[in-house]
Structure formats: C-alpha cells, structure tokens
C-alpha cells in the first residue's frame, strides 16, 4: 500500500516579491498623484468625447 506524501507548495505557486524599486514607486506620493491626474485626464477625454 502506497503512502500519500504531503508536499508543500512549489516555488512557482507563490507570487513574485516586489523589488525595492517597485516598492519605492508604489509608496511615492508624488508619483501616485501624477498617475492619478493622468488617469483622470484619460477618463475625462473619453467622457467629453462621448457627449459631443
């Protein structure tokens, strides 16, 4: 009778760990503000274009 061997998850099952550079840009308030403005401008362009 074969025993069932319980193994942990494979390395590929875990999400990648963000680099220090990635964490820096995620936490940078000025970068987030810039991206927020850019996203809002894109949305406004779509909304204004649809109402003409």
Secondary structure, 3 states (H helix, E strand, C coil): CCCCCCCCCCHHHCCCCCCHHHHHHHHCHHHHHHHHHHHHHHHHHHHHHHCC
